[in-house]
Amino acid sequence: MKKLLLLAVVAASFAGIMQSCKPDNPDGGNGGASLSVTNKQRSFVVYHTATWCGPCGLYAMPEFKKLVTNANPDNIVAVDYHSSNSSKLVPLWMKPNNDTLFIAPFAFELLTTVSNINTSGQYSIPTFWLNNSLLGTSTVKSTDIENASVSANQIATEVGVAASATASGQTLNIKYKLKAFAPEAGDYYVSVFVVEKKVNCLQTVSGAGDVATDHEHVIRASAQADASGKPVAFSTSAIMSSPAANAEVEKSLSWTYSAIPQAVKDKYATFGLPWWSWNPANTGVVVAVWRKVTDNPTKPWFLINATWADVK
């Protein structure tokens, strides 16, 4: 497996080019009937990869595609995370002065959370992460992931989650609801990711070179931002704080797609990038729930639950 050095965290003052976010607004979002949250535990699977990674193309990607095709999304929420700026499917972020492309900071935050690495460390790809643990690398099979999720989903549900998403032009109206079933003391936060269900892009395959490949469930954006407008992986404030059993909270937010400026496309034309084209029918939203712990400062975020919503 190849190794690559983690990119430095991009400064919060950089300007985003792929997403425009508005803060959580209980009166905004997609409206309609209130969501219903069931006592249901799901597993969150992050497949960590890059388009230049030959072992990914040969071993891991086919298994991830099987997982997406075969697994029940009400049991497993799976996302494809591309983290190298030499990869053709990374979430993009741009310095305003020189148009340099980087991994989006929100994606970097997610990676450091699921993999428990630091900014000076190294990591290997491909890897599969299930909830709060490394599941394996190139040898992982889709059936391994499904079997692991069976055990993981048998734990008592701390907090259940439901979500919906509707499109109005290039704007997503997203609603999510949390319900405490067996909560623990502590603060609960959420991630809200916009995912492209399928995109065709060249993938290096060991022994075969670059092959046109369908990539599944690619993380493209975060629907949340901090006060400066920078997309972030986690809500900037707790959604629930040491809730009582049966406590509920429902929130809405909106997110607007912004196309990559033509000047940027022209500058990076030689990359052969499949620029993200807005298509609500090819879009999903993932809401993940995390509890912030105080007894492990190197890994403060603990995955609690997740859900997937197709965009209507």
Contacts in CASP RR format, 6 or more apart in sequence:
PFRMAT RR
TARGET T0000
AUTHOR 0000-0000-0000
METHOD contacts of the structure
MODEL  1
MKKLLLLAVVAASFAGIMQSCKPDNPDGGNGGASLSVTNKQRSFVVYHTA
TWCGPCGLYAMPEFKKLVTNANPDNIVAVDYHSSNSSKLVPLWMKPNNDT
LFIAPFAFELLTTVSNINTSGQYSIPTFWLNNSLLGTSTVKSTDIENASV
SANQIATEVGVAASATASGQTLNIKYKLKAFAPEAGDYYVSVFVVEKKVN
CLQTVSGAGDVATDHEHVIRASAQADASGKPVAFSTSAIMSSPAANAEVE
KSLSWTYSAIPQAVKDKYATFGLPWWSWNPANTGVVVAVWRKVTDNPTKP
WFLINATWADVK
1 53 0 8 1.000
1 55 0 8 1.000
1 124 0 8 1.000
1 125 0 8 1.000
1 126 0 8 1.000
1 137 0 8 1.000
1 138 0 8 1.000
2 52 0 8 1.000
2 53 0 8 1.000
2 54 0 8 1.000
2 55 0 8 1.000
2 124 0 8 1.000
2 125 0 8 1.000
3 122 0 8 1.000
3 123 0 8 1.000
3 124 0 8 1.000
4 50 0 8 1.000
4 84 0 8 1.000
4 122 0 8 1.000
4 123 0 8 1.000
4 125 0 8 1.000
5 121 0 8 1.000
5 122 0 8 1.000
6 108 0 8 1.000
6 117 0 8 1.000
6 119 0 8 1.000
6 120 0 8 1.000
6 121 0 8 1.000
6 122 0 8 1.000
6 123 0 8 1.000
7 85 0 8 1.000
7 102 0 8 1.000
7 103 0 8 1.000
7 108 0 8 1.000
8 119 0 8 1.000
9 105 0 8 1.000
9 108 0 8 1.000
9 119 0 8 1.000
10 93 0 8 1.000
10 95 0 8 1.000
10 102 0 8 1.000
10 103 0 8 1.000
10 104 0 8 1.000
10 105 0 8 1.000
10 108 0 8 1.000
12 105 0 8 1.000
12 226 0 8 1.000
12 228 0 8 1.000
12 230 0 8 1.000
13 228 0 8 1.000
14 93 0 8 1.000
14 94 0 8 1.000
14 95 0 8 1.000
14 96 0 8 1.000
14 102 0 8 1.000
14 105 0 8 1.000
14 230 0 8 1.000
15 94 0 8 1.000
15 95 0 8 1.000
15 96 0 8 1.000
16 93 0 8 1.000
16 94 0 8 1.000
16 104 0 8 1.000
16 230 0 8 1.000
16 231 0 8 1.000
17 92 0 8 1.000
17 93 0 8 1.000
17 94 0 8 1.000
17 258 0 8 1.000
17 260 0 8 1.000
17 261 0 8 1.000
17 264 0 8 1.000
18 91 0 8 1.000
18 92 0 8 1.000
18 93 0 8 1.000
18 104 0 8 1.000
18 220 0 8 1.000
18 221 0 8 1.000
18 257 0 8 1.000
18 258 0 8 1.000
18 260 0 8 1.000
18 276 0 8 1.000
19 194 0 8 1.000
19 221 0 8 1.000
19 222 0 8 1.000
19 223 0 8 1.000
19 225 0 8 1.000
19 231 0 8 1.000
19 255 0 8 1.000
19 256 0 8 1.000
19 257 0 8 1.000
19 258 0 8 1.000
20 255 0 8 1.000
20 256 0 8 1.000
20 257 0 8 1.000
20 258 0 8 1.000
21 222 0 8 1.000
21 223 0 8 1.000
21 224 0 8 1.000
21 225 0 8 1.000
21 229 0 8 1.000
21 231 0 8 1.000
21 253 0 8 1.000
21 255 0 8 1.000
21 256 0 8 1.000
22 225 0 8 1.000
22 253 0 8 1.000
22 254 0 8 1.000
22 255 0 8 1.000
23 225 0 8 1.000
23 253 0 8 1.000
24 224 0 8 1.000
24 235 0 8 1.000
24 251 0 8 1.000
24 252 0 8 1.000
24 253 0 8 1.000
25 251 0 8 1.000
25 252 0 8 1.000
25 253 0 8 1.000
25 254 0 8 1.000
26 250 0 8 1.000
26 251 0 8 1.000
26 252 0 8 1.000
27 252 0 8 1.000
28 173 0 8 1.000
28 252 0 8 1.000
28 253 0 8 1.000
28 254 0 8 1.000
29 173 0 8 1.000
29 174 0 8 1.000
29 175 0 8 1.000
29 252 0 8 1.000
29 253 0 8 1.000
29 254 0 8 1.000
30 164 0 8 1.000
30 165 0 8 1.000
30 166 0 8 1.000
30 173 0 8 1.000
30 174 0 8 1.000
30 175 0 8 1.000
30 252 0 8 1.000
31 173 0 8 1.000
31 175 0 8 1.000
31 252 0 8 1.000
34 177 0 8 1.000
34 250 0 8 1.000
35 162 0 8 1.000
35 163 0 8 1.000
35 164 0 8 1.000
35 175 0 8 1.000
35 176 0 8 1.000
35 177 0 8 1.000
35 250 0 8 1.000
36 162 0 8 1.000
36 177 0 8 1.000
37 160 0 8 1.000
37 161 0 8 1.000
37 162 0 8 1.000
37 177 0 8 1.000
37 178 0 8 1.000
37 179 0 8 1.000
37 248 0 8 1.000
38 160 0 8 1.000
38 162 0 8 1.000
39 157 0 8 1.000
39 160 0 8 1.000
39 181 0 8 1.000
40 74 0 8 1.000
40 157 0 8 1.000
40 160 0 8 1.000
41 152 0 8 1.000
41 153 0 8 1.000
41 154 0 8 1.000
41 155 0 8 1.000
41 156 0 8 1.000
41 157 0 8 1.000
41 160 0 8 1.000
41 305 0 8 1.000
42 74 0 8 1.000
42 75 0 8 1.000
42 76 0 8 1.000
42 77 0 8 1.000
42 153 0 8 1.000
42 305 0 8 1.000
42 306 0 8 1.000
42 307 0 8 1.000
43 75 0 8 1.000
43 76 0 8 1.000
43 77 0 8 1.000
43 130 0 8 1.000
43 131 0 8 1.000
43 148 0 8 1.000
43 149 0 8 1.000
43 152 0 8 1.000
43 153 0 8 1.000
43 306 0 8 1.000
44 77 0 8 1.000
44 79 0 8 1.000
44 130 0 8 1.000
44 131 0 8 1.000
44 286 0 8 1.000
44 288 0 8 1.000
44 303 0 8 1.000
44 305 0 8 1.000
44 306 0 8 1.000
45 67 0 8 1.000
45 76 0 8 1.000
45 77 0 8 1.000
45 78 0 8 1.000
45 79 0 8 1.000
45 128 0 8 1.000
45 129 0 8 1.000
45 130 0 8 1.000
45 135 0 8 1.000
45 145 0 8 1.000
45 149 0 8 1.000
46 78 0 8 1.000
46 79 0 8 1.000
46 81 0 8 1.000
46 110 0 8 1.000
46 114 0 8 1.000
46 128 0 8 1.000
46 129 0 8 1.000
47 60 0 8 1.000
47 64 0 8 1.000
47 78 0 8 1.000
47 79 0 8 1.000
47 80 0 8 1.000
47 81 0 8 1.000
47 126 0 8 1.000
47 127 0 8 1.000
47 128 0 8 1.000
48 81 0 8 1.000
48 83 0 8 1.000
48 111 0 8 1.000
48 114 0 8 1.000
48 115 0 8 1.000
48 123 0 8 1.000
48 125 0 8 1.000
48 126 0 8 1.000
48 127 0 8 1.000
48 128 0 8 1.000
48 129 0 8 1.000
49 56 0 8 1.000
49 57 0 8 1.000
49 60 0 8 1.000
49 61 0 8 1.000
49 64 0 8 1.000
49 80 0 8 1.000
49 81 0 8 1.000
49 82 0 8 1.000
49 87 0 8 1.000
49 125 0 8 1.000
49 126 0 8 1.000
50 56 0 8 1.000
50 82 0 8 1.000
50 83 0 8 1.000
50 84 0 8 1.000
50 86 0 8 1.000
50 87 0 8 1.000
50 125 0 8 1.000
51 82 0 8 1.000
51 87 0 8 1.000
51 88 0 8 1.000
51 89 0 8 1.000
51 201 0 8 1.000
51 202 0 8 1.000
51 203 0 8 1.000
51 204 0 8 1.000
52 84 0 8 1.000
52 86 0 8 1.000
52 87 0 8 1.000
52 204 0 8 1.000
53 125 0 8 1.000
53 126 0 8 1.000
53 204 0 8 1.000
54 203 0 8 1.000
54 204 0 8 1.000
54 205 0 8 1.000
54 206 0 8 1.000
54 207 0 8 1.000
54 209 0 8 1.000
55 125 0 8 1.000
55 126 0 8 1.000
55 138 0 8 1.000
55 206 0 8 1.000
56 125 0 8 1.000
56 126 0 8 1.000
56 138 0 8 1.000
56 203 0 8 1.000
56 204 0 8 1.000
57 203 0 8 1.000
57 204 0 8 1.000
57 205 0 8 1.000
57 206 0 8 1.000
57 211 0 8 1.000
57 213 0 8 1.000
58 138 0 8 1.000
58 205 0 8 1.000
58 206 0 8 1.000
58 207 0 8 1.000
58 208 0 8 1.000
59 126 0 8 1.000
59 138 0 8 1.000
59 139 0 8 1.000
60 126 0 8 1.000
60 128 0 8 1.000
60 137 0 8 1.000
60 138 0 8 1.000
60 140 0 8 1.000
61 126 0 8 1.000
61 203 0 8 1.000
61 213 0 8 1.000
61 215 0 8 1.000
63 140 0 8 1.000
63 141 0 8 1.000
63 142 0 8 1.000
63 145 0 8 1.000
64 78 0 8 1.000
64 80 0 8 1.000
64 128 0 8 1.000
64 142 0 8 1.000
64 216 0 8 1.000
65 214 0 8 1.000
65 216 0 8 1.000
66 142 0 8 1.000
67 76 0 8 1.000
67 78 0 8 1.000
67 142 0 8 1.000
67 145 0 8 1.000
67 146 0 8 1.000
68 78 0 8 1.000
68 216 0 8 1.000
68 217 0 8 1.000
70 142 0 8 1.000
70 146 0 8 1.000
71 78 0 8 1.000
71 142 0 8 1.000
71 145 0 8 1.000
71 146 0 8 1.000
71 149 0 8 1.000
73 308 0 8 1.000
75 146 0 8 1.000
75 149 0 8 1.000
75 153 0 8 1.000
76 145 0 8 1.000
76 146 0 8 1.000
76 149 0 8 1.000
77 286 0 8 1.000
77 288 0 8 1.000
77 306 0 8 1.000
77 307 0 8 1.000
77 308 0 8 1.000
78 216 0 8 1.000
78 217 0 8 1.000
79 193 0 8 1.000
79 195 0 8 1.000
79 217 0 8 1.000
79 218 0 8 1.000
79 219 0 8 1.000
79 286 0 8 1.000
80 89 0 8 1.000
80 215 0 8 1.000
80 216 0 8 1.000
80 217 0 8 1.000
80 218 0 8 1.000
80 219 0 8 1.000
81 107 0 8 1.000
81 110 0 8 1.000
81 111 0 8 1.000
81 219 0 8 1.000
82 88 0 8 1.000
82 89 0 8 1.000
82 90 0 8 1.000
82 91 0 8 1.000
82 218 0 8 1.000
82 219 0 8 1.000
83 90 0 8 1.000
83 103 0 8 1.000
83 107 0 8 1.000
83 108 0 8 1.000
83 111 0 8 1.000
83 125 0 8 1.000
84 90 0 8 1.000
84 103 0 8 1.000
85 101 0 8 1.000
85 102 0 8 1.000
85 103 0 8 1.000
88 201 0 8 1.000
88 202 0 8 1.000
88 271 0 8 1.000
88 272 0 8 1.000
88 273 0 8 1.000
88 274 0 8 1.000
89 199 0 8 1.000
89 201 0 8 1.000
89 215 0 8 1.000
89 218 0 8 1.000
89 274 0 8 1.000
90 101 0 8 1.000
90 103 0 8 1.000
90 104 0 8 1.000
90 107 0 8 1.000
91 103 0 8 1.000
91 104 0 8 1.000
91 106 0 8 1.000
91 107 0 8 1.000
91 219 0 8 1.000
91 220 0 8 1.000
91 221 0 8 1.000
92 101 0 8 1.000
92 102 0 8 1.000
92 104 0 8 1.000
92 260 0 8 1.000
93 101 0 8 1.000
93 102 0 8 1.000
93 103 0 8 1.000
93 104 0 8 1.000
93 105 0 8 1.000
94 100 0 8 1.000
94 101 0 8 1.000
94 102 0 8 1.000
94 264 0 8 1.000
95 102 0 8 1.000
99 263 0 8 1.000
99 264 0 8 1.000
99 267 0 8 1.000
101 264 0 8 1.000
101 268 0 8 1.000
104 221 0 8 1.000
104 222 0 8 1.000
104 231 0 8 1.000
105 230 0 8 1.000
105 231 0 8 1.000
105 232 0 8 1.000
106 222 0 8 1.000
106 224 0 8 1.000
106 230 0 8 1.000
106 231 0 8 1.000
106 232 0 8 1.000
106 233 0 8 1.000
107 219 0 8 1.000
107 222 0 8 1.000
107 233 0 8 1.000
109 232 0 8 1.000
109 233 0 8 1.000
109 234 0 8 1.000
110 191 0 8 1.000
110 193 0 8 1.000
110 219 0 8 1.000
110 233 0 8 1.000
111 117 0 8 1.000
111 123 0 8 1.000
112 118 0 8 1.000
112 119 0 8 1.000
113 233 0 8 1.000
113 290 0 8 1.000
113 299 0 8 1.000
113 301 0 8 1.000
114 129 0 8 1.000
114 132 0 8 1.000
114 303 0 8 1.000
115 123 0 8 1.000
115 127 0 8 1.000
115 129 0 8 1.000
115 134 0 8 1.000
116 298 0 8 1.000
116 299 0 8 1.000
117 123 0 8 1.000
118 298 0 8 1.000
124 137 0 8 1.000
126 137 0 8 1.000
126 138 0 8 1.000
127 134 0 8 1.000
127 135 0 8 1.000
127 136 0 8 1.000
127 137 0 8 1.000
128 134 0 8 1.000
128 135 0 8 1.000
128 136 0 8 1.000
128 137 0 8 1.000
128 140 0 8 1.000
128 145 0 8 1.000
129 135 0 8 1.000
130 145 0 8 1.000
130 148 0 8 1.000
130 149 0 8 1.000
130 152 0 8 1.000
131 152 0 8 1.000
131 303 0 8 1.000
132 299 0 8 1.000
132 302 0 8 1.000
132 303 0 8 1.000
135 144 0 8 1.000
135 145 0 8 1.000
135 148 0 8 1.000
156 181 0 8 1.000
156 182 0 8 1.000
157 181 0 8 1.000
157 182 0 8 1.000
157 305 0 8 1.000
158 180 0 8 1.000
158 181 0 8 1.000
158 182 0 8 1.000
158 183 0 8 1.000
158 184 0 8 1.000
158 291 0 8 1.000
158 304 0 8 1.000
158 305 0 8 1.000
159 178 0 8 1.000
159 179 0 8 1.000
159 180 0 8 1.000
159 181 0 8 1.000
159 183 0 8 1.000
159 188 0 8 1.000
159 240 0 8 1.000
159 243 0 8 1.000
159 289 0 8 1.000
159 291 0 8 1.000
159 304 0 8 1.000
159 305 0 8 1.000
160 178 0 8 1.000
160 179 0 8 1.000
160 180 0 8 1.000
160 181 0 8 1.000
160 289 0 8 1.000
160 305 0 8 1.000
161 176 0 8 1.000
161 177 0 8 1.000
161 178 0 8 1.000
161 179 0 8 1.000
161 190 0 8 1.000
161 287 0 8 1.000
161 289 0 8 1.000
161 305 0 8 1.000
161 306 0 8 1.000
161 307 0 8 1.000
162 176 0 8 1.000
162 177 0 8 1.000
162 307 0 8 1.000
163 174 0 8 1.000
163 175 0 8 1.000
163 176 0 8 1.000
163 177 0 8 1.000
163 285 0 8 1.000
163 287 0 8 1.000
163 307 0 8 1.000
163 308 0 8 1.000
163 309 0 8 1.000
164 174 0 8 1.000
164 175 0 8 1.000
164 176 0 8 1.000
164 309 0 8 1.000
164 312 0 8 1.000
165 172 0 8 1.000
165 173 0 8 1.000
165 174 0 8 1.000
165 175 0 8 1.000
165 283 0 8 1.000
165 284 0 8 1.000
165 285 0 8 1.000
165 309 0 8 1.000
165 310 0 8 1.000
165 311 0 8 1.000
165 312 0 8 1.000
166 172 0 8 1.000
166 173 0 8 1.000
166 311 0 8 1.000
166 312 0 8 1.000
167 173 0 8 1.000
167 280 0 8 1.000
167 283 0 8 1.000
167 311 0 8 1.000
167 312 0 8 1.000
169 280 0 8 1.000
170 256 0 8 1.000
170 257 0 8 1.000
170 258 0 8 1.000
170 278 0 8 1.000
171 254 0 8 1.000
171 255 0 8 1.000
171 256 0 8 1.000
171 257 0 8 1.000
172 194 0 8 1.000
172 223 0 8 1.000
172 254 0 8 1.000
172 255 0 8 1.000
172 256 0 8 1.000
172 257 0 8 1.000
172 280 0 8 1.000
172 283 0 8 1.000
172 285 0 8 1.000
172 311 0 8 1.000
173 252 0 8 1.000
173 254 0 8 1.000
174 192 0 8 1.000
174 223 0 8 1.000
174 252 0 8 1.000
174 253 0 8 1.000
174 254 0 8 1.000
174 255 0 8 1.000
174 285 0 8 1.000
174 287 0 8 1.000
174 309 0 8 1.000
175 250 0 8 1.000
175 251 0 8 1.000
175 252 0 8 1.000
176 190 0 8 1.000
176 192 0 8 1.000
176 250 0 8 1.000
176 251 0 8 1.000
176 252 0 8 1.000
176 287 0 8 1.000
176 307 0 8 1.000
177 248 0 8 1.000
177 249 0 8 1.000
177 250 0 8 1.000
177 251 0 8 1.000
178 188 0 8 1.000
178 190 0 8 1.000
178 239 0 8 1.000
178 240 0 8 1.000
178 248 0 8 1.000
178 249 0 8 1.000
178 250 0 8 1.000
178 289 0 8 1.000
179 246 0 8 1.000
179 247 0 8 1.000
179 248 0 8 1.000
180 240 0 8 1.000
180 243 0 8 1.000
180 244 0 8 1.000
180 245 0 8 1.000
180 246 0 8 1.000
180 247 0 8 1.000
180 248 0 8 1.000
181 245 0 8 1.000
181 246 0 8 1.000
182 245 0 8 1.000
183 240 0 8 1.000
183 242 0 8 1.000
183 243 0 8 1.000
183 244 0 8 1.000
183 245 0 8 1.000
183 247 0 8 1.000
184 242 0 8 1.000
184 291 0 8 1.000
185 242 0 8 1.000
186 241 0 8 1.000
186 242 0 8 1.000
186 291 0 8 1.000
186 292 0 8 1.000
186 293 0 8 1.000
187 238 0 8 1.000
187 240 0 8 1.000
187 241 0 8 1.000
187 242 0 8 1.000
187 291 0 8 1.000
187 292 0 8 1.000
188 238 0 8 1.000
188 239 0 8 1.000
188 240 0 8 1.000
188 241 0 8 1.000
188 243 0 8 1.000
188 289 0 8 1.000
188 290 0 8 1.000
188 291 0 8 1.000
188 292 0 8 1.000
188 304 0 8 1.000
189 234 0 8 1.000
189 235 0 8 1.000
189 237 0 8 1.000
189 238 0 8 1.000
189 239 0 8 1.000
189 289 0 8 1.000
189 290 0 8 1.000
189 291 0 8 1.000
189 292 0 8 1.000
189 301 0 8 1.000
190 224 0 8 1.000
190 234 0 8 1.000
190 235 0 8 1.000
190 239 0 8 1.000
190 287 0 8 1.000
190 288 0 8 1.000
190 289 0 8 1.000
190 290 0 8 1.000
191 222 0 8 1.000
191 224 0 8 1.000
191 233 0 8 1.000
191 234 0 8 1.000
191 235 0 8 1.000
191 286 0 8 1.000
191 287 0 8 1.000
191 288 0 8 1.000
191 290 0 8 1.000
192 222 0 8 1.000
192 223 0 8 1.000
192 224 0 8 1.000
192 235 0 8 1.000
192 253 0 8 1.000
192 255 0 8 1.000
192 285 0 8 1.000
192 286 0 8 1.000
192 287 0 8 1.000
193 219 0 8 1.000
193 221 0 8 1.000
193 222 0 8 1.000
193 223 0 8 1.000
193 285 0 8 1.000
193 286 0 8 1.000
193 288 0 8 1.000
194 219 0 8 1.000
194 220 0 8 1.000
194 221 0 8 1.000
194 222 0 8 1.000
194 223 0 8 1.000
194 255 0 8 1.000
194 283 0 8 1.000
194 284 0 8 1.000
194 285 0 8 1.000
195 217 0 8 1.000
195 218 0 8 1.000
195 219 0 8 1.000
195 220 0 8 1.000
195 283 0 8 1.000
195 284 0 8 1.000
195 285 0 8 1.000
195 286 0 8 1.000
196 217 0 8 1.000
196 218 0 8 1.000
196 220 0 8 1.000
196 276 0 8 1.000
196 282 0 8 1.000
196 283 0 8 1.000
196 284 0 8 1.000
197 216 0 8 1.000
197 217 0 8 1.000
197 282 0 8 1.000
197 283 0 8 1.000
197 284 0 8 1.000
198 214 0 8 1.000
198 215 0 8 1.000
198 216 0 8 1.000
198 282 0 8 1.000
199 214 0 8 1.000
199 215 0 8 1.000
199 218 0 8 1.000
199 274 0 8 1.000
199 276 0 8 1.000
199 282 0 8 1.000
200 212 0 8 1.000
200 213 0 8 1.000
200 214 0 8 1.000
200 215 0 8 1.000
200 274 0 8 1.000
201 212 0 8 1.000
201 213 0 8 1.000
201 215 0 8 1.000
201 274 0 8 1.000
202 210 0 8 1.000
202 211 0 8 1.000
202 212 0 8 1.000
202 213 0 8 1.000
202 272 0 8 1.000
203 210 0 8 1.000
203 211 0 8 1.000
203 212 0 8 1.000
203 213 0 8 1.000
203 215 0 8 1.000
204 210 0 8 1.000
204 211 0 8 1.000
205 211 0 8 1.000
205 213 0 8 1.000
219 286 0 8 1.000
220 276 0 8 1.000
221 231 0 8 1.000
221 255 0 8 1.000
221 257 0 8 1.000
222 231 0 8 1.000
222 232 0 8 1.000
222 233 0 8 1.000
223 253 0 8 1.000
223 255 0 8 1.000
223 285 0 8 1.000
224 231 0 8 1.000
224 232 0 8 1.000
224 233 0 8 1.000
224 234 0 8 1.000
224 235 0 8 1.000
224 236 0 8 1.000
224 253 0 8 1.000
225 231 0 8 1.000
225 232 0 8 1.000
226 232 0 8 1.000
226 236 0 8 1.000
227 236 0 8 1.000
234 290 0 8 1.000
234 301 0 8 1.000
238 292 0 8 1.000
239 249 0 8 1.000
239 251 0 8 1.000
239 289 0 8 1.000
240 247 0 8 1.000
240 249 0 8 1.000
243 249 0 8 1.000
257 276 0 8 1.000
257 278 0 8 1.000
259 275 0 8 1.000
259 276 0 8 1.000
259 277 0 8 1.000
259 278 0 8 1.000
260 275 0 8 1.000
260 276 0 8 1.000
265 273 0 8 1.000
265 275 0 8 1.000
280 311 0 8 1.000
280 312 0 8 1.000
281 311 0 8 1.000
283 310 0 8 1.000
283 311 0 8 1.000
284 308 0 8 1.000
284 309 0 8 1.000
284 310 0 8 1.000
284 311 0 8 1.000
285 308 0 8 1.000
285 309 0 8 1.000
285 311 0 8 1.000
286 306 0 8 1.000
286 307 0 8 1.000
286 308 0 8 1.000
286 309 0 8 1.000
287 306 0 8 1.000
287 307 0 8 1.000
287 309 0 8 1.000
288 303 0 8 1.000
288 305 0 8 1.000
288 306 0 8 1.000
289 303 0 8 1.000
289 304 0 8 1.000
289 305 0 8 1.000
289 306 0 8 1.000
290 301 0 8 1.000
290 302 0 8 1.000
290 303 0 8 1.000
290 304 0 8 1.000
291 301 0 8 1.000
291 302 0 8 1.000
291 304 0 8 1.000
292 300 0 8 1.000
292 301 0 8 1.000
292 302 0 8 1.000
293 299 0 8 1.000
293 300 0 8 1.000
293 301 0 8 1.000
293 302 0 8 1.000
294 300 0 8 1.000
END
